[in-house]
Amino acid sequence: MKALVKYIAIALALSFTLAGTATAESSWTSWRNSPHSKMLPFKSEEAFRRYLAERAKRQEGRRAKNGYGAPMAAPAPTQESSADAAAPAKEQGTDDSITNTQEAGVDEGGIVKVRGDTLVILRRGRLFTVSTRNGELRPIDYIDAFPPGVNPSSDWYDEMLIAGDRVIVIGYSYGRGGTEINRFRLSADGRLRFEDAYHLKSNDYYSSRNYASRLIGTRLIVYSPLYVPANAEVSTEWMPAVRRWTGNPQAGFQRIVSARDIYIPRQWENPERASIDAIHTVTECDLLAPELRCRATSVLGPAGRTFYVSAHAVYVWVTDHGWWRPERERNQSMLYRLPLDGSAPSAVVVHGAPVDQFSFREDWEEGVLNVLVRSDGGGDAMWNPEFSSGDIALVRFPLRDFGDGTDVVEPGRYRELPRPAGNAYAFQNRFVGGYLLYGTGKSWGAPGNTNGGVVVANVRGRGVTRLPLGHGVDRIEAMGDDAVVIGADQRNLTFQAIELTQGWRPQLGDRYQLESASQGETRSHAFFFKPEASDGGDGTPGVLGLPVTRASRPGYRQLVEGSAAITFLRRENRRFLPLGELFSGDLRSNNDNCRASCVDWYGNARPIFLRGRTFALMGYEIVEGEVGPRTIREVRRTTFAPGGRD
């Protein structure tokens, strides 16, 4: 008995010790990753108005002194536009994860999602459902992706998410209210029903690479920029706001940020110190609430649309070009961190500009942020990611360095990196494991001959490896702990493995060339690598899929023309084994009476790996393939076009 009591006492003591250790470790991680100070919000509405009035006075003084002013975009529209309103100048987790996301646990708005046995597809202004139950492939339902009774001719619906039995469509309405959030109910048998719609006041958020929406659990995260008008102090009508769509375009908005929700870095509290052109807002909404409930946090700063979402925070990078200052004082950047736990945002002064969201990676366990920057970059707005240039550096600094906006990331945190080889223009970059990879390609342009190469930098060390390629770099993706670089010349498409876990430094691995082909889509979601169980062999085994099209087709053709096929490769023992292609029946867009989003801005083709089955989504077709050890063969196909049949 005494022995038993002694055993229990020891066990309890050990459990308390371990619990205390876990708590201490959690507290340590929380302290280490918390900013050393935070920005402060405006104390009152009156203080905010005074700041805006001083800003307007300073801007007028600059215009008078220099004879010109900084260009300003119009605030978001609040009334219905005419039918002729201009379209935008669009120039791995669980078995149910079918989206190639940047961050584990952070879903991104896309064109195809899955709930249960139902595929949900967003295309050309409509939602479609296709059943995969009991081995079938059967179209079920379709519905407009916009509210009933509206004129959608000036609207674009490009991103879709699923939370519970709700399908969420994110779009941008140039005619009604900025960012649009439309909710639909999805029944157990795959039927769709419109539920409600909401508008967030915002300006255009489109990017040739980034996505506007993220989903963490059932929380919708939306980043939106809104330009500050010249007379902002006169009224609050321009400020971030939301309204439920009732069919009345004159219905008012309700503000979702007060002065106490708006922050500014101490560095820029004096309007003389910066171009305060925009209010950057991160909105979080509970998608399962009967009526959409949202809260928002805003930061003031220069115009910009570069942001990155981790599982813990939203990072927004802005650059003050300071057109009125001497040249040596221009191009100061500020990086904001807006935590997703509702705590106050923080900021730090930085230099340069990221290329796109893939230039960021938060290493939470290490308590650091990594960002690749270039000296001449325009950030992630619309076509800007395709035209970065200048010197390259990796800045890596502790999350504790974030503060109230007065601290500057010290020069020693910037590690200069070499420029990649090749004469292409579109810079691609990606963090994979402990490495940063980058190179240049053609992206939305026409594939061509380039003497390209990829640079691989050890994130935590000083090692840099240049790997020569006979083609450009149009895509960099992870394959387990290794990477694959995909690029085309004028004739062929090449898949080049980059071995990051073989030997003491990165090296070229196996290479596969698909003749007379080029990449069918440039969007990150178009690629997927599905890991397979390892039998103890070398490398991460799996199957990858990518849309492909004819040789030398310019990337911009993806907007109006489908992919010819989706090609599948197996990776086994670090070797590529071609499985074959699943082909499309028609590259053209059907005459489908399209009313909205009649350009495939986010593409229209995806490889889908779902519970042991493999599909190729291409336009209005879904083709199922049976994957064998060395081949893939078509077993069924269906069309879900409006009015289409199996």
N, C-alpha and C positions, 0 to 999 in steps of 0.2 A: 504494500500500500504506500509506504513511504517512497519507494522507488517510483511509483506511478505519479505521486504528487510532485516529486522532484522533476520527473520528465515533463509533466504539464507546465510547471513553473519555468523550466528552461525553454520550452516551446513558446510560451506566452512572451517571455522576455525577448526571445529571438524575433518573434513576429512584431513586437513593438519597436525593436531596433530597426528591422527592415522597413517598417512603415515610416519610422522617423527618417531613415535614410532616403526613402522614396520622396517623402515630403520635402526634405532638404534639397534633393536633386531637382525637384520640380520648382522649388523656390529659387534655386540657383539659376535654372534655365530661364525662368521668368525675369529675374533681375538682369541676367546677362543680355537678354534680347530686348529689354525695354530701353527706350530712349532716355538719355540722361536728363533731358528736360523736354518740354512740349510747347507748342505754340499756344497762344491765348486767343480766345475769341473776342469779338467786339463786345464791349460791356453793355451796350444798349443800342436801340434803333437809332437814337439821336447821334451817338458816336459814329455809327456806321454811315449815316447820311453826311456827317461833317467830313468824314474821310473821302467819300465820293465827291463832295463839292470841292475839296482841296485838290483831288485828282483832276477834276475837270478844269480847274484854274491852271494847274501846272501844264496840262496838255495844250490849253489855249496859248499859254506863254511860249511853249516850244514851237507851235505852229507859227506864231507871230515872229519869233526869232529866226527860224530856219526857212520859213516860207512853204512848208509842207507838213503833213502830219502822217502818223502811222495809219495804214489802211485798217479799216474796221469792217467786220462783217455785220450784216443786219441781224437783229435779234430774231428768235424763232417766231414763225407766224402763229397767229391765234385765230385766224378765220379761214373758212373754206376758200381754196383757190379755184380758178376756173378749170374746166376739163382739159385745157391746153397747157396747164402748168408744166414747166420743164422737168424732165426726169433728171436724176442726179448724174453728174458727169462721171459715170462709173468707169471710168476709164478701163498603267494599263490595268488594270484593276480587276473587276469581277467579270464573269462570263458575259454579262449583259453590256459591258463597255464596248461600244462599237465606234467611238469617236477618238481620233488620234489627238489627245489633249497634251498640253504642255506640262501641266501639274497634276499629279495624282490626287484624286479627290476633288478636283475643281473641274466640273464639266463646262464645256463651251458651247454656245449656241451654234447649231449646225443645221444641215438640211435633212438628216435622217437620224432618228432615234428609235429605241425599242422599249416597249412595255409588255412584259409577259411574252405572249406568242405573236404580238402585233408589231409590225414595222410601221412607223409613222414617217411620212416623207413630205417635205415642204418644197414645192416647185412652182414657179411662175404664178405666184399669188394664190395658190391653193394648197390645202392639206389633203393628203391621201393616206389611207390605211390599207395594209396588205397582211393577210393572215398567213402564219407559218405553222399553224397548229396541225398536229398529227401528220407532219411531213408534207403538208400541202403548201401551195404558193398561190394565194387567191386574193384578188382585189376585193375590198369590202365597201369602202365609202370614200367620199371626198366632199369638201366644203370650202368655200372662200376663206382665205386666211385673214380677212378683214371684217369689220362689223357689217351687219345687214344694212342696206339702204344708203351706204356712203359711195361717193365717187372716188375710186382708188387710183385714178390715172396719175396722180402725182405722188404715189406712195411706193415704198419698197419694203418687201417682207423677205428677209434673208436668213433669219436665225430662229431656231426652234429648240425648245427644251421641254422635258417632261418631269413633272413633280406629282407623285401620286397618280390620280386619274385625271390630272389636268395637263393639257398640252398648251404650252406658252409660245406665242409667236411674237418676236421682237422685230419691229420695223421702224422706218423713219418716214413720217408724213410731212412733206413740204407744204401740204395744204391745210392741215388741221391743228397740229400742236407739237411737232418735234418727235421725240421718241415715243413709239406706240407699243403698248403691252396688251396683247389680246389673249384672252383665256378661253379655252375650249374644254368641254368634258369629253372624255374617252370612255365609252362603255366597255364592259367585259367582252362583248362580241365585236369590238372594233368600230362601233358607230361614233360619229363626231357630232357635237352640238355646241354652237356658240354660247358662251356664258356671259362675258362682259369685256369691256375694253377701257384702257386708261391711257392718258397722255401725260408725258413729262415734258416740260418746256426745255428745249435744248437746241443747240445747233448741230450741224452735220457731224457725225462721228465716224464716217466711213474711212476704211483703210484698205489698201490692196493686200494686206497681210493679217491684220488684227481682227478680233471679233469684239462686239460691244458688250455682250452679256456673258455672265458666268453663273453657275448654279452650284452651291455648296449645301448639301442636304436638300432642304426645301426652300432655301433662301436664295432669292434672285439678287444678283449683284450687277448693277448697271452703272457704267461710267458715262458721264455726259458733259461736254463743254458748253458754256453759254457765254457769248460775248457781252461785255458791259457797254451799254450805250453811252453816248456822250453826255446825256442829261440824266444819268442814273439816279442822282440824288433827288430828283423831282418826284419820282413815283417808284413804287415797288412792283409795278405790273410786269417788269421784265425779269424778275428774279425766279429761281428754280421753284417750280410749282407742279401740281398734279391735278387732273380732273378725271372724273369718271365720264365716259362718253355716253351721252343721252340722246344723240342724234341732232342736238342743237349746236351748230358751230359757234354760236355767240355765247355759249355757257362759260361761266368764269372758272378760273383756276384757283386752287387753294395753295398758298405757299407751304413748302415743306422744310424750309430753313428760315430760322429767325436770325437776328444779328448774333445771337449766342451760339449759333451753329456754323458761323463763318469765321475762318481763321486766316491769318496772314503772317508770314515770317517777320520776325523783328527787324531783319535786314531791310525789309521793304515797307515798314510802317510809315516811313516818310515817302509820299508819292513821287518825290523828286528822284528817288533812288531806283525806280523800276518802272517798266511799262505794265501797268495793271490793266490788262485788256480783257481778261476772261475770269469767270468764276467756274472752277472745276468741281463737279459734284459727284459723289459716290452715293448712290441710292440703294438701299436694301429693302426688299419687300418679302413679306410672308405670303408665299404663293398658295398656301392651303387655307388662308383666311376666307370666310364667306365674302367679305368685301376687302379688296386689296389694301393692306396696311403697309405703309412705307415710311422709313425714316431716312434722313439724308444728312451728310456732312459736306461742307464746301470749303475750298481754299481759294484765295485770290492770287492771281499771278499773270504772267504774260500768256498770250495765246499758245495753244499746243494741244496735241491729241495723242501723246505717247504715254501708255500706261501698261502695267503688268499686274496680274492678280495671283498671289500665292494663297495658300490655305489660311494665312494669318493676316494679310493686309493687302491693300491696293496701293501701288506705287505710281506716282504721276511725275513725269519729268518735263520741265518747261525751260525754255531758253529765252533770256531777255537780250534781244539783239541790239537794244539801245541805240536806235538810229540817230539820236540827237547827241550822243556822247562822242568823244574822241575815239578813234578806232581801237586804241589799246585798251579801252574800258568796256568794249562791247562783248556780247556773247557770253555773259555770265549765266550759269544755269542753276536751277534749284530743283532738288528732288524731295517730293513730299511722300510721307508714309501715313496712310490713313488706315488704322487698325480695324479689323472686322469685329472686334469685341466691343465696339462702341466707345472706346477711350479716345482721348484727344489726339489729333494728328501731330506729327512732328516734321521737321525739315532739316536739310543740310545743304550747304553750298557746294556745287560740283562744277566740273568743266567738261566741255564736249557735248556730244549727244548720242544716244543709242540709235541703232538702226531700226529696230522693231521690238516687239515684246520678247522675242527669242534672245535678245541681247541681255536679258535679266535672268538671274537665278538666286533665290533666297535659300541659303543653307541654314535652316532653322536649328538643327542640332549643333552646328558650329557657331551659331549666332552671328553670321556674316551675310552680307549682300554682295553679289558679283554682278558687274555690269560691263559689257564691252561698249566702248565709246569711240567715236570718230571725231576728228577736229572739224569736219565740214559735213554735218548731217542735219537733215530736216525733220527727223523724228518719224512718227508712224501715221501721219495724216495723209489720207488719200494715196497719191502716188509717191510721196516722199521717200518711203523705204527703198525704192528702186534706184535712187540717185545719190546715195551717200558717197563721200570721198574724203581724202585727207588722211592724216596720221591715225594710227590705231593704238588703243591702250585698253588694258583690263584693269578696272578699278575694283578693289576688293577691300571692304572695310567693315568693322563691327557694327551691328545694329545699334549698339550703345552710342555710336557717334551721332545718331539723329538727336536733334534738340529743337530749340526755338527758332532756328533759321539764321543764327549768327555764326555758327561754327562752319568751318571750311574743311572739307576732306583734304588731309595733308598730302603734299605732292608725292611723298614716299609710298602712298597707297596706289599710285598709278604705275602700272608696269607696261612699258612701251613694247609693242609687238610689231613684227614685220608685216609689210603689205603683201598680199597674196600675188602669185604670178597670174598672168593672163591679161587679155585686153577686153574682157567683158565688163559690164557696168553694174549688174545687180548683185549686191553684196549679200551673201547668205551666212548666217551664224547660228550655232546651236551648242548648248551645254549637254554633254553626254558623260555620265559618270563623273570622274574627276578631271575631265578635260573640256576645253573650249575648242571648237572646230569652226573654221571660216574659210571662205573662198568666194569667187565671183563667177557669175554666169550670165545668161540672157533673160531669164525669167519671162516676162510678158512679151519680149521681143522674139525675133526669129533665131532659132539655133544656128550656130556657125562654128567655123574652125577656131579653136582657141588653144593656146599652149597653157592650159590652166594648171592649177595645183591647189591643194588644201593645206592649210596651216593648222597644226594641232598643238595647243599650249596646255601644259599641266597647270591646272587652276591653283593648286596649293604649293607648287614648286616653281622653279625657274626654267624648266626645260621647254624648249620649243622645237618642234619637228616639222620640216617642210616635206610634203609628199607630192611628187610630180604626177600630173594626170594628163592624159591626151585629150581631155574634153573639159568643158566648163563645169561649174558647180551650180546646179539649179535647185538642189534639194539636199539637206543634211538631216538624217533621221537616226533614231536609236534603234538598235537591234539587240535587245537585252542590255548587256554591259558594253557592247561594241557599237559601231556606227556604220551607216552606209551613206555614200555620197552618190547622187544620181545626177547625170548631166548628159547633154547631147551635143554632137557635132552636126554637120549638115546632112549626115546620112543615118547615123545610128544612135541608139540610146544605151548608155553604159551604167551598170550598177557596180560600184566599187566598194568592197568591204574595207573598213578601217579597223584594224585590230588594235584594241585598247587594252586588252587583257592577256596578250600573248607576248612574252618577252619583257625586256626591261624598258622599252620605249615603244610608242605607237609605230605601226608599220602598215603598209599596204597588204590587204588580204586577197581573197579570191575576187575575180572580176568576171562579170557576165555582160555580154553585149547583145542587145536585141536589134537586129538589123532592120533598116528602113523604117525607123520609128522615132518618135519624140514623145516627151511627156505630155499627157492629155490635159492635166490641170496643175496649177501652181499652188493652190491652197494647201495648207498643212493637213487638213482633214482628208485629203484625197489619198493619203498613204496610210497603210496600217500594217503593223507587224504583230502576228499572233504567236506568242511563245508556245512551245510544246514541251511536254515532259522530257527531261533529259535522261538518257540511259547511261549517264556517266561519261559520255563522250566529250569531245573538246568543243568549247564555245556554247552559245545559247542557241538551241535549235528552234525552228519555227517556220512559219509561212508568211510571206509578205505579198501584198497586192498593191498595184498602182495603175491608174488609168493611162492609156497610151493612145497615140494617134499616128498619123502618117508622118514621115520624115520631113523636117524643116517647117512644119506648121508653126506660125508665130503663136506665142502664148496667148495673145489677146483674143484669138479666135475661139477660145473656150467660152467667151461671153455669149456667143451666138451659135456655136457648133458643138455637138457632143463629142465624146471620146469614141474611138473606133472599137476599143476593147479594154478589158482590164487584164493585165498580165500577172501571173502568179509564179513566185519562186519559192522553193524550199531551201532553207539553210540547214545544212547537216554536216557536222564535223568540220565546220568553218568553210564549207564549200557551197556554192550556189548550184542548185539543181532546177532547171527550168521545168515547170509543170505544164505550161501552156497558157492559152488565153480563152476568156469568155467574151464572145463578140457581140457588138450591138447590131441591131437590124437596120437602124437608121440614124445617121449622124445629125440630121436636121431637126429643128424644133417643129413639132406637129402644129397644124392649124387648129389650135385649141381654144380660140376665142379668148386669148389672154387679156386680162384687164389691169393687171398690176405686176410689177417685177418681171417684165417680159424680157429681161436680160439675166443670164445666169451668173450674177456677180460673184456668188460663192461656189460656182461650179455646179455640176449635175451628175457626177459619177463618183462612186465610192465602192471599195471592196468592203464586204461585210462578213465577219466571222461570228456566227451565233450558235452556241451550244452544239458544236460539232458539225454544223452546216456552213457552207460557203456560198456567198451570193455576190453578184456583180450588179450594182445599181448603175444604169446608164440611161440618162434621160427619163423617159416614161417606161423603160423596161427594167425588169429584174430577171436575171438569169441565175439559176442555181447550178453549181458545179459539184461533182463528186471528186474529192481529192484522194488520189492514191499515192503510193510511195514515190512515183516518178511522173505522174500525169494528173491532169484535171480534165474531166469530160463533162459536157453539158447534160443535165438530166431533165430539166424543165425550164420553161421561161413563161413570163406573163407580161402583159402591158396593163398599166393602171391609168392610162390616158383617159381623160373624160370621154365616155362613150366607147372606150376600148374593150376588147374581149381577150380571153386567154388564147 
